[in-house]
Amino acid sequence: MDLTDGVRDLAKRANVGKQTAQTEEATKNATVLPFLRMLGFDVFDIRQVIPEYTADVGVKKGEKVDYALKINDEIKMLVEAKPINTELSEAQYTQLYRYFSVEDVRISLLTNGRQYWFFSDIDEPNKMDRLPFFMFDLESFDDADIKELAKFHREKFNLEAILSTAANMKYTHAAARYLNSQMRDPEDEFVKLIGRQFYDGNMTRTAIEQLRNPVISAFEQIIRDRIQDRLQVAFQSEGDAHAGGSEGDEVEGDDLEESEIETTEEEWQGFYIVRAIASNVLEEVDRVTIRDQKSYCSIILDDNNRQPICRLWFNSQKVKHIGLFDEGKNEDKNKIKKVTDIYKYKEKIQETIKRYI
């Protein structure tokens, strides 16, 4: 099993674990140990994985960290695990922090079995950073995340290579978190910073409030434009494929009715928007497929009608709807003014996809 397959399998375990593994020990058995094994460590060999690793830290005697990982008889990474439903942003990991200052180790890992946060000492030597330089989430990952995770595999572990990119990754993630928070709810100073580039008046309280929503809308517009640019080539090639076909092709009886259905440009656009939304939770977006019907256009997973993602009700000249599905696969139709309004329902669409995978 390669790393990608291993991650997918572990993601399924984590999904089950969220419902059943309520304690730290259960979390270790359900997902943490399989994660370490996936990275090439023999979890039953104490020469590679030392459980309940103990050392005296200053005046603290008998301090323990959950696991110490060894490569070539040297400890390369410390691991501390928390129960699977713990929020890592709120977790206490004092043992890990204290150990980092006394052990000759540059990498530490904090996990709840679903998320894996990797730390180093980028800001100050021999002192663990407060923020991780790499965060791997089994509920949301892509090819780039798996490629980065591969660096921690026991057979490929190269501390210099990891640390050479750690600082850049850490600050990139920090900047992304900040921009993401500003996109949702921009602070006054951020609105002023942007507003000064195009607003001629004084930055009064009234002006800031007037500019806040346009700044949020500008973020959303940039994201939509970038997604549309990336999809344009795929849209063109798919359109060419559907336009193809030889003159000698014949339509048999059962296919005649379906052949008379024409998928409109707006429906194709909606389909590719749904694919773009799905790319945040699916590695292979071509698993999202389209089936056009007389009255609506169905977007489904793995070309399976039993896995509906949404329906596009675009045939009416006066009004458009998008149909979304709950856990019981009951459809809820939502009115939209334009195709790009589909982005407003991205969270519900992603939740539906996650239920299937």
Residue, then its C-alpha position, 0 to 999 in steps of 0.5 A: m500500500d502506497l502512502t496515498d492509499g494508506v492515508r485514505d484508509l486511515a481517513k476512514r478509520a478516523n471517521v469511525g474513531k470520531q464516533t467510538a474512540q472517546t479516550e486517549e488510549a482508544t485514539k492511539n489504537a484506532t488512528v495514531l499507531p496506524f499513522l506511525r506504521m504508515l510512516g514506516f515505523d514498526v510500532f511493536d519494536i521499541r528500537q523504533v517506537i518507544p511508548e511512554y518515553t520518560a526523562d527528568v526535565g529540570v525539577k520535573k521527575g518522571e515526565k512522560v511523552d506518549y512516543a519517541l520515534k527512533i531512526n538509526d538509534e537516535i530519537k528523531m521525533l517526539v509524539e504526544a496524543k490527545p483524545i480524538n475529539t480534542e481541539l488541538s488549538e485548545a490542547q495542553y502539551t506541556q510535556l512535549y514543550r518541556y522535552f523539546s528543550v532537553e532532548d536532542v530533537r528538532i521535530s515534535l508531533l501533536t495529534n488527536g488522531r485526526q489532525y497531525w501538527f508538526f513543530s520545530d524550533i524555527d523561532e528560537p533554537n532548542k525551544m519548540d515553536r508555539l505554532p506548527f510548521f505543517m498541519f496534516d488533516l485526515e478530513s481535508f488533504d490534497d496531493a501536496d499535503i501527502k507529498e509533504l507528509a512523505k518527508f516524515h517516512r522513516e525510510k526517507f526521513n531527512l532532517e535537513a530537507i524538512l527544516s529547509t522548508a519548515a520556516n517557509m511553510k510555517y509563515t505561509h500557513a500563518a499568513a493564510r490563516y490571517l488572510n482567511s480570518q480577514m476574508r470572513d470578518p476583516e478588522d478595521e485596520f485591514v479595511k483601512l489598508i485596502g481602502r486607502q488604495f482606492y478610496d479618496g476620502n478620510m477613513t472615518r468610522t462611517a467610511i470603514e463600515q461602508l468599505r467592509n462588505p466591498v472588501i469581503s466581496a473582493f476576496e470572494q471575487i478573486i477566489r471565483d476568478r482564479i477558480q474559473d481561470r483554472l477550470q476554463v481549459a478543462f471546460q473547453s476540453e470537456g466541451d470538445a469531447h462532448a461535441g465530438g462523435s462521428e457522423g456514423d454514430e447511431v442512436e438506439g431506441d433506449d438512448l433516443e430520449e436521452s440524446e434529445i436532452e441538451t446540457t446548456e452552457e450554464e449547466w456545464q458552468g454549474f457542474y465545474i463550479v461544483r467540481a471546484i468546490a469538491s476539490n477541497v475534499l476530494e483528491e480526484v475531482d473527476r469522480v464528480t460527474i454529471r447526468d442531465q435529465k429533462s427537468y434538472c441536471s444531476i451532479i453525482l459522485d462516482d457516476n452513481n445515482r445513489q450518491p447525489i451531490c446536488r441538482l441544478w434546476f436551470n430549465s426555467q427561464k424565470v428562476k433557477h434553483i440548486g437542490l441540496f441533499d441532507e443525510g436522508k437524501n431528501e432534497d431541499k431546493n434553494k433559489i439562486k439568481k446566477v450560477t456563481d451563487i452556487y459558491k454560497y452553498k459550498e459548505k453543504i456541498q462539501e458535507t454531502i460529499k464527505r458523507y459518501i467518502 
